[in-house]
Amino acid sequence: LGQVCEAAGLRFVAPPLKLCTDNAAMIAWAGIELFRLGRRDGLDLSARPRWPLDSSQPAMLGSGRKGAKA
């Protein structure tokens, strides 16, 4: 990914590898990135599964579950 971004003139940003196996840490990282971008939500917001970090991208389809019980 770093090479693809470099070729496109973009900066590749990712959390430290040690945080990538902990879902809570990944959620916190996403929150930090949104905070740094100046994006704030009030306490009246509703949590949504599969919340996009990039509001210009279409939402993901489906519940994200796999298998017979999905």
C-alpha positions in Angstrom: 0.0 0.0 0.0 2.8 2.4 0.8 4.3 1.9 -2.7 0.9 2.4 -4.4 0.3 5.6 -2.4 3.8 6.8 -3.1 3.4 6.2 -6.9 0.1 8.2 -6.7 1.7 11.0 -4.8 -0.3 10.2 -1.6 0.8 9.7 1.9 0.1 6.3 3.4 -1.2 6.4 7.0 -1.8 3.4 9.2 -1.8 2.7 12.9 1.2 1.0 14.5 1.1 -2.7 13.7 0.9 -3.6 17.4 -2.5 -1.9 17.5 -3.9 -3.6 14.4 -5.0 -6.8 16.1 -7.1 -5.1 18.7 -10.5 -3.9 17.5 -11.0 -1.4 20.3 -7.6 0.1 19.4 -8.6 0.3 15.7 -11.9 2.1 16.7 -9.9 4.5 18.9 -7.4 5.2 16.0 -10.3 5.9 13.7 -11.7 8.4 16.3 -8.3 10.0 16.6 -8.1 10.5 12.8 -11.6 12.0 12.7 -10.7 14.3 15.6 -7.6 15.5 13.9 -9.7 16.3 10.8 -11.9 18.5 13.0 -14.9 16.2 12.7 -17.0 16.3 15.8 -20.4 14.8 16.7 -22.7 15.7 19.6 -23.8 13.3 22.2 -27.1 12.8 20.4 -25.5 10.9 17.5 -26.6 7.3 16.7 -23.9 4.7 16.3 -24.0 2.9 12.9 -22.2 -0.3 12.1 -19.8 0.0 9.2 -19.6 3.8 9.7 -17.4 5.2 6.8 -14.4 7.3 7.6 -14.7 8.9 4.2 -18.1 10.5 3.8 -17.6 10.8 0.1 -17.5 7.0 -0.3 -20.7 4.9 -0.6 -21.8 3.0 2.4 -20.9 -0.7 2.6 -23.7 -3.1 1.9 -24.8 -5.9 4.2 -24.3 -6.5 7.9 -20.7 -7.7 7.5 -21.6 -11.1 8.8 -20.7 -14.4 7.1 -22.1 -17.9 7.4 -25.5 -19.6 7.6 -26.7 -17.5 10.5 -25.9 -14.2 8.8 
